[in-house]
């Protein structure tokens, strides 16, 4: 197997751990909130501890990874959030939980900027969207595994033991990462033929980016990508932090049913990869890169409208999970091509920074949305939240369509 695909596998595992570690709290939230006597708004404040640091360190992590390089930048990020996950096991108050979430967010902020930068370093453009789809598809695995694994660990060791075990998994990943990851130019593990391929791709990409940068202001696409993320990230955080609570409180779902909340993440995992394959296929057939990415994203945005229908099936947990899966299916197509668009548009030494900027803005959107969700759920119901969640991806597509201009048409590959 070419080394670049093993690197892709390590990135897949990193994003899987990222989502597994952040989901443990949401799966165990009914038990933990009862033990600590927390209301919906209290829970929102605890999860905001994660979002605040995640927002700051999405940008800080991107800058750090561009400064230190992918190996040390991403490796340190995973080490920090692994430590944070472990200390959840010893917290005794809601304030300590919020502090632990804050540290978790500080580490996880570097995950996706690091994954995007690593994919840009290790994959040529014709393979990049697929590689990104596989890499960020690990987030889906984390989301799929989190509910049943967390509930199983909770049954064996209690909720504190669940946090301790997930921290141990992160420590194992860190060892593998520092052994095997280097840039293609410096890697002791890469075959000579693969090194030549990647270095040639690097030179071609550098020349292409320099040419297009002269014609496109840097901040225009950054603004468009950031605005889009401000709109769609709150939907994803809603699904990540609130679904188990919604099913338990509004649908009367048991723990066995809540374990099925991994199904939407399974749908996302499939379309992360399929979305990258379809987009790369269009590029190989001669479609301009931006047009290929946007075409897939438009279809995805239309699919996410299904989220607005959840209130029509109030109390019906299986139907709610089906509609949630539909949105997450669309999100898989969407996010793969969104990250690929960042890698396509900017020079490699700016990819992590741009991912950090957009991630910061998106997480600020998630912070605002998360606070609003807690207030609306306490004072009204979840219905307005579901309706709005189905409209935000189409709005995000409009921002991308308006602010990012067409790239040059690539030559058709044979």
C-alpha positions in Angstrom: 0.0 0.0 0.0 1.4 3.5 -0.9 2.4 5.3 2.2 0.1 8.3 1.5 -2.9 6.0 2.1 -1.5 4.8 5.4 -1.2 8.5 6.4 -4.8 9.0 5.3 -5.7 6.1 7.6 -4.0 7.8 10.5 -5.9 11.0 9.8 -9.1 8.9 9.7 -8.3 7.6 13.2 -7.5 11.1 14.4 -10.9 12.5 13.4 -12.6 9.4 14.7 -11.0 10.0 18.1 -11.9 13.7 17.9 -15.6 12.9 17.5 -15.6 10.0 19.9 -14.1 12.1 22.7 -16.5 15.0 22.3 -19.6 12.7 22.0 -19.0 10.8 25.2 -20.5 13.7 27.3 -23.6 14.1 25.0 -24.3 10.3 25.2 -24.0 10.3 29.0 -25.6 13.7 29.5 -28.9 12.4 30.9 -27.0 10.6 33.7 -24.5 13.3 34.3 -27.1 16.1 34.3 -29.2 14.2 36.8 -26.2 13.5 39.1 -25.1 17.2 39.1 -28.7 18.7 39.0 -28.1 20.6 35.7 -30.9 22.2 33.7 -30.9 22.6 29.9 -29.3 26.0 30.2 -26.7 24.7 32.6 -25.8 21.9 30.1 -25.6 24.5 27.4 -23.1 26.5 29.5 -21.0 23.3 30.0 -20.9 22.5 26.3 -20.1 26.2 25.6 -16.8 25.6 27.5 -15.8 23.3 24.7 -17.0 25.6 22.0 -15.3 28.7 23.3 -11.8 27.1 23.4 -12.5 25.2 20.2 -13.3 28.5 18.4 -10.1 30.2 19.6 -7.9 27.1 19.0 -9.4 26.4 15.6 -7.6 29.5 14.5 -4.7 29.1 16.9 -4.3 25.5 16.0 -4.3 26.3 12.3 -1.6 29.0 12.8 0.4 26.6 15.1 0.3 23.8 12.6 1.5 26.0 9.7 4.2 27.3 12.0 5.4 23.9 13.6 4.5 21.7 10.7 1.9 19.0 10.5 3.7 16.4 12.4 4.3 18.3 15.6 1.2 20.6 15.3 -1.4 17.8 14.9 0.5 15.5 17.2 0.4 18.0 20.1 -3.2 18.8 19.4 -4.2 15.2 19.8 -2.0 14.9 23.0 -3.8 17.8 24.6 -7.3 16.6 23.9 -6.4 13.1 25.0 -5.3 14.4 28.4 -8.5 16.5 28.6 -10.6 13.5 27.9 -8.9 11.5 30.6 -9.4 14.2 33.3 -13.2 14.1 32.7 -13.0 11.0 34.8 -12.2 12.8 38.0 -14.4 15.9 37.8 -16.8 16.5 40.7 -18.8 19.7 39.8 -20.4 21.3 36.8 -17.7 24.0 36.8 -14.9 21.4 36.7 -16.8 19.7 33.8 -16.9 23.0 31.9 -13.2 23.4 32.5 -12.5 19.9 31.2 -14.6 20.7 28.1 -12.6 23.9 27.6 -9.3 22.0 27.6 -10.8 19.3 25.2 -11.8 22.1 22.8 -8.4 23.6 23.0 -6.8 20.4 21.8 -9.5 19.5 19.2 -9.2 22.9 17.5 -6.2 21.7 15.6 -7.7 18.4 14.3 -9.3 19.5 11.1 -6.8 22.2 10.1 -4.1 19.5 10.6 -6.0 16.9 8.6 -6.6 19.3 5.7 -2.9 20.4 5.7 -1.7 16.7 5.7 -4.0 15.9 2.8 -2.7 18.8 0.9 0.9 17.7 1.5 0.4 14.0 0.7 -2.1 14.0 -2.1 -2.3 15.5 -5.7 -5.4 17.4 -6.6 -7.0 14.5 -8.5 -6.9 12.3 -5.4 -7.3 15.0 -2.7 -11.1 15.2 -2.3 -11.3 11.4 -1.9 -8.4 11.5 0.6 -10.1 14.3 2.6 -13.4 12.4 2.5 -11.7 9.3 4.0 -9.8 11.4 6.5 -12.7 13.4 7.8 -14.9 10.3 7.5 -13.3 9.1 10.7 -15.5 11.7 12.4 -18.4 9.6 11.3 -16.8 6.5 12.8 -16.4 8.3 16.0 -20.0 9.4 15.9 -21.2 5.9 15.1 -19.1 4.2 17.8 -19.6 6.7 20.5 -23.2 5.9 21.6 -22.9 2.1 21.9 -19.3 2.1 23.1 -19.9 4.8 25.7 -23.0 3.0 27.0 -21.1 -0.3 27.1 -18.2 1.3 29.0 -20.7 3.1 31.3 -22.2 -0.3 32.1 -18.8 -1.8 32.9 -16.9 1.0 34.6 -19.4 3.9 35.1 -19.4 7.2 33.3 -16.0 8.1 34.7 -14.4 4.9 33.3 -15.8 5.7 29.9 -13.8 8.9 29.8 -10.7 7.2 31.0 -10.8 4.5 28.3 -11.3 7.0 25.4 -8.3 8.9 26.7 -6.1 5.8 26.5 -7.1 5.3 22.9 -5.8 8.8 22.1 -2.4 8.0 23.7 -2.0 5.0 21.5 -2.7 7.1 18.4 0.0 9.7 19.4 2.6 7.0 19.5 1.8 5.8 16.0 1.6 9.3 14.6 5.1 10.4 15.8 6.6 7.2 14.5 5.1 7.2 11.0 4.3 10.8 10.0 6.8 13.0 8.2 6.5 15.2 5.1 6.9 13.3 1.8 10.3 15.0 1.4 11.7 13.8 4.7 9.8 10.5 5.4 12.1 7.5 6.0 9.2 5.2 5.1 8.2 6.3 1.6 9.2 4.5 -1.6 11.3 6.4 -4.1 8.7 6.3 -6.8 5.9 7.7 -4.5 8.2 10.4 -3.3 8.9 11.5 -6.9 5.2 11.6 -7.6 4.4 13.7 -4.6 7.3 16.1 -5.1 6.3 16.6 -8.7 2.7 17.3 -7.6 3.9 19.8 -5.0 5.8 21.8 -7.6 2.8 21.8 -9.9 0.5 22.9 -7.2 2.8 25.7 -6.0 3.0 27.1 -9.6 -0.8 26.9 -10.1 -1.6 28.5 -6.7 0.9 31.4 -7.4 -0.8 32.0 -10.8 -4.3 32.1 -9.4 -3.4 34.1 -6.3 -2.5 37.0 -8.5 -6.0 37.1 -9.9 -8.0 36.5 -6.7 -8.0 38.6 -3.5 -7.1 36.4 -0.5 -9.8 37.7 1.7 -12.8 37.4 -0.6 -12.8 33.6 -0.6 -11.9 33.5 3.1 -14.9 35.7 3.8 -17.2 33.5 1.7 -16.0 30.3 3.3 -16.2 31.8 6.8 -19.8 33.1 6.3 -20.9 29.7 5.1 -19.3 28.0 8.1 -21.0 30.4 10.5 -24.3 29.3 9.0 -23.9 25.5 8.8 -21.7 24.7 11.8 -24.5 25.5 14.4 -26.6 22.7 12.8 -23.9 20.2 13.1 -23.2 21.2 16.8 -26.9 20.8 17.4 -26.8 17.3 16.1 -23.7 16.5 18.1 -24.6 17.9 21.5 -28.4 17.7 21.7 -29.8 14.7 19.9 -29.6 12.2 22.8 -31.3 14.7 25.1 -34.0 15.4 22.5 -34.7 11.8 21.9 -34.8 11.0 25.7 -37.0 14.0 26.7 -39.2 14.6 23.6 -39.5 11.1 22.2 -39.2 9.0 25.4 -36.3 7.1 23.9 -34.6 4.4 26.0 -30.8 3.9 26.2 -31.2 1.2 23.6 -32.8 3.6 21.2 -30.3 6.4 21.9 -27.6 4.0 20.9 -29.0 4.2 17.4 -28.0 7.9 17.2 -24.9 6.6 15.6 -26.9 5.9 12.4 -26.8 9.5 11.2 -23.1 9.5 11.6 -22.9 6.3 9.6 -24.8 8.0 6.8 -22.3 10.9 7.0 -19.3 8.5 6.9 -20.5 6.9 3.6 -21.1 10.2 1.9 -17.8 11.7 3.1 -16.1 9.2 0.9 -18.6 9.1 -1.9 -18.7 12.9 -2.1 -15.0 13.0 -2.5 -15.0 10.3 -5.2 -17.8 12.0 -7.2 -16.0 15.4 -7.0 -12.7 14.0 -8.0 -14.3 12.0 -10.8 -15.8 15.3 -12.2 -12.4 16.9 -12.1 -10.8 14.0 -13.9 -13.5 14.3 -16.6 -12.4 17.9 -17.2 -14.9 19.9 -15.1 -13.3 23.0 -13.4 -12.3 22.2 -9.8 -14.6 24.8 -8.3 -17.5 23.8 -10.4 -17.1 20.2 -9.4 -17.0 21.0 -5.7 -19.9 23.4 -5.9 -22.1 21.0 -7.9 -21.8 18.4 -5.2 -22.4 20.9 -2.4 -25.6 22.2 -4.1 -27.1 18.8 -4.1 -26.1 18.3 -0.5 -27.6 21.5 0.6 -31.0 20.5 -0.9 -30.9 17.2 0.9 -30.5 18.9 4.3 -33.9 20.5 4.0 -35.2 17.2 5.4 -34.2 18.3 8.9 -37.0 20.8 9.0 -39.5 17.9 8.9 -38.6 16.4 12.2 -41.3 18.3 14.2 -44.0 16.6 12.1 -43.0 13.3 13.7 -42.9 14.5 17.4 -42.5 11.5 19.7 -41.6 9.1 16.9 -37.9 8.4 17.6 -37.2 6.0 14.6 -38.6 8.6 12.1 -36.7 11.4 13.8 -33.5 9.4 13.5 -34.2 8.7 9.8 -34.6 12.4 9.1 -31.5 13.2 11.1 -29.7 10.6 9.0 -30.9 12.3 5.8 -29.3 15.6 6.9 -26.1 13.9 8.0 -26.0 12.2 4.6 -26.1 15.6 2.9 -23.5 16.9 5.4 -21.1 14.2 4.4 -21.2 15.3 0.7 -21.0 18.9 1.8 -18.1 18.9 4.3 -15.8 16.8 2.2 -16.1 19.2 -0.7 -15.9 22.3 1.6 -12.5 21.1 3.0 -11.3 20.2 -0.5 -12.3 23.7 -1.7 -10.1 25.2 1.0 -7.2 23.0 -0.1 -7.8 23.8 -3.8 -8.0 27.5 -3.3 -5.1 28.4 -1.1 -1.3 27.7 -1.0 -0.3 24.7 1.2 1.4 27.0 3.7 -1.9 28.7 4.2 -4.3 25.8 4.2 -4.2 25.2 8.0 -4.5 28.9 8.7 -7.5 29.3 6.5 -9.1 26.2 8.0 -8.5 27.8 11.3 -10.1 31.1 10.4 -13.2 29.5 9.0 -13.3 27.1 11.9 -13.1 30.0 14.4 -16.0 31.7 12.7 -18.0 28.5 12.4 -17.5 27.7 16.1 -18.6 31.2 17.1 -21.7 30.5 15.1 -22.0 27.2 17.0 -21.5 29.0 20.3 -24.3 31.5 19.5 -26.5 28.7 18.2 -25.9 26.4 21.2 -26.8 29.2 23.6 -30.0 30.0 21.7 -30.9 26.3 21.6 -30.7 26.0 25.3 -32.9 29.1 25.8 -35.5 28.2 23.1 -35.7 24.6 24.4 -36.3 25.8 28.0 -38.9 28.5 27.0 -40.6 27.0 24.0 -39.7 23.7 22.3 -37.3 22.1 19.9 -39.7 22.8 16.9 -38.2 26.2 15.8 -34.7 24.8 16.1 -35.5 21.9 13.7 -37.2 24.2 11.2 -34.2 26.6 11.0 -31.7 23.7 10.9 -33.1 22.7 7.5 -32.6 26.1 5.9 -29.0 27.0 6.9 -27.1 24.8 4.4 -28.8 26.3 1.4 -28.0 29.7 2.8 -24.4 28.7 3.2 -24.3 27.5 -0.4 -25.4 31.0 -1.5 -22.5 32.5 0.4 -20.0 30.2 -1.3 -21.5 30.7 -4.7 -21.4 34.5 -4.4 -17.9 34.9 -2.9 -15.7 32.3 -4.6 -14.9 32.7 -8.2 -14.3 30.1 -10.8 -10.9 28.5 -11.1 -9.2 27.8 -14.4 -10.4 24.8 -16.3 -8.0 21.9 -15.7 -6.7 19.8 -18.5 -8.6 16.5 -18.9 -6.6 13.6 -17.5 -6.2 10.5 -19.5 
